[in-house]
């Protein structure tokens, strides 16, 4: 019995190690808005193009704080939507979802962890 328990624990540790070594450690950080063509970026209440806007026309270059990401409506071939805040743009702090396509992260993959809410 002790051998079975020990073997099971060792197996769990090995699997956990393999899974964790394949993950990229991510952290919330500021990233600039890009590619809006002068129209600006809108922060939305849901990860969809038709989601209610909580902030509008955030210009290219303005940095947003990215907390985490979710899979949402496909936009320009990506379903990655970042949960972000506008860093006080427009005079108040607004939070919501933005298509990752418009955020200059240097990667086509998420740079923050998956949202747990």
C-alpha positions in Angstrom: 0.0 0.0 0.0 2.8 2.4 0.9 4.5 1.8 -2.5 1.2 2.6 -4.3 0.8 5.9 -2.4 4.4 6.8 -3.0 4.2 6.0 -6.7 1.0 8.0 -7.0 2.6 11.0 -5.3 5.7 10.8 -7.5 3.5 10.6 -10.6 1.5 13.7 -9.6 4.7 15.6 -8.9 6.2 14.7 -12.3 3.1 15.5 -14.2 2.8 18.9 -12.3 6.4 19.6 -13.1 6.0 18.9 -16.8 2.9 21.0 -17.0 4.4 24.0 -15.1 7.6 24.0 -17.1 5.6 24.4 -20.3 3.8 27.4 -19.0 5.0 31.0 -19.5 5.0 33.0 -16.3 2.8 36.0 -16.9 2.2 39.1 -15.0 -0.2 42.0 -15.2 1.5 45.0 -16.8 1.0 48.1 -19.0 0.8 47.6 -22.8 0.2 50.3 -25.5 -2.8 50.5 -27.8 -2.0 50.0 -31.5 -3.5 49.6 -35.0 -6.7 51.6 -34.4 -6.2 53.7 -37.6 -7.0 56.8 -35.7 -10.4 55.6 -34.5 -9.2 54.7 -31.1 -10.0 51.6 -29.0 -13.2 51.0 -27.0 -13.3 49.1 -23.7 -16.4 46.9 -23.5 -18.4 45.2 -20.8 -18.3 41.8 -22.6 -15.7 40.2 -24.9 -17.8 40.9 -28.0 -17.8 43.5 -30.7 -21.3 44.6 -29.7 -20.6 44.8 -26.0 -21.6 48.0 -24.2 -18.8 50.5 -24.3 -17.5 51.8 -21.0 -14.7 54.0 -22.5 -14.3 55.0 -26.1 -11.6 56.3 -28.5 -8.5 55.4 -26.5 -5.7 56.5 -28.9 -2.8 54.5 -30.2 0.1 54.7 -27.8 -2.0 55.0 -24.7 -1.0 52.3 -22.2 -3.6 50.0 -20.7 -3.2 47.8 -17.7 -3.8 44.2 -18.7 -5.0 41.9 -15.8 -5.9 38.7 -17.6 -7.6 37.3 -20.7 -10.6 35.4 -21.8 -11.7 33.7 -25.0 -14.3 35.8 -26.7 -15.8 36.6 -30.0 -13.3 36.2 -32.9 -11.8 39.5 -34.1 -9.2 39.6 -36.9 -8.6 35.9 -36.5 -8.1 36.0 -32.7 -10.5 35.1 -29.9 -8.2 36.6 -27.2 -9.8 39.4 -25.3 -7.8 41.1 -22.5 -9.5 42.4 -19.3 -7.9 45.8 -18.9 -8.3 49.2 -17.3 -7.7 52.5 -19.1 -5.2 53.9 -16.6 -7.5 56.9 -16.0 -8.0 57.9 -19.6 -10.9 60.3 -19.8 -10.7 61.3 -16.2 -11.9 58.1 -14.5 -10.8 54.5 -14.2 -12.8 52.2 -16.5 -12.4 48.4 -16.8 -13.5 45.9 -19.3 -12.6 43.9 -22.4 -10.5 44.8 -25.4 -9.5 42.7 -28.4 -5.9 41.6 -27.9 -5.4 42.5 -31.6 -5.2 46.2 -30.6 -2.7 45.7 -27.8 1.0 45.8 -28.6 2.2 42.8 -26.5 4.9 41.5 -28.8 3.1 38.1 -29.0 0.2 36.6 -30.8 -0.4 34.5 -27.6 -1.7 35.8 -24.3 0.8 37.6 -22.1 -1.3 37.5 -19.0 -3.0 34.6 -17.2 -6.6 33.4 -17.9 -9.2 35.3 -16.0 -10.5 33.3 -13.0 -13.8 35.2 -12.7 
